[in-house]
Amino acid sequence: MNETTGIILAGGQSSRMGRDKALLPLPGEQRLTFVSHLATLLSSTCQDVLLVARDQDQANLYLPYLPSSVHLITDATPHIGPLMGLYSGLRAMTTAYAVVTAVDMPFVQPALLELLVAQARADTIIMPMVGGVPQVLLALYPRSVLPLIEQRLQEGRRDPRSLLQLAQVLPLEEAQLRTVDPQLRSFVNVNTPEELSFYT
């Protein structure tokens, strides 16, 4: 077991879906929810797993769906966005690195997680690139970037992508990603009822 924490960002409003995406049934395995599936998946790769909820009410909703080993935390300041979720998760963990995923990415492949963990290096974000776009919500972050996140939050930024302008980044290009996830299913977001129906 490596010294990496798994962080699930689940603090969004799910406005386009119309219901909480964390509690959606997993396509092909209806008895599981997105959040329970991802928690179990990360537990098999990471030393610890943290789930970052928006506030305590949201955290209480998720509790029955999580393995007892998963730690539930809430955003340091609610309603700021995913950069705050990333900050809250990195601040709460005790390892040097975190594999971070959004809760609406139900098709993350174990081999992709292992690839991210294997690339870990000091003070460097390991950033998958798909179609030339950094996949900031499925990447490996060192805890050492916390001061840079604090700087961005103080500047009023809410988007994790803004962090890439300050941090040291190692991009993982599509060709390398496809060696472990040929169809890049790991990077599929399910944001709307139509997308959920398509994959179900």
Secondary structure by P-SEA (a helix, b strand, c coil): cccbbbbbbccccccccccccccccccccccccaaaaaaaaaaacccbbbbbcccaaaaaaacccccccbbbbccccccccaaaaaaaaaaacccccccccccccccccaaaaaaaaaaccccccccccccccccccbbbbbccaaaaaaaaaaaccccaaaaaaccbbbbbccccccccccccccccccccaaaaaaac
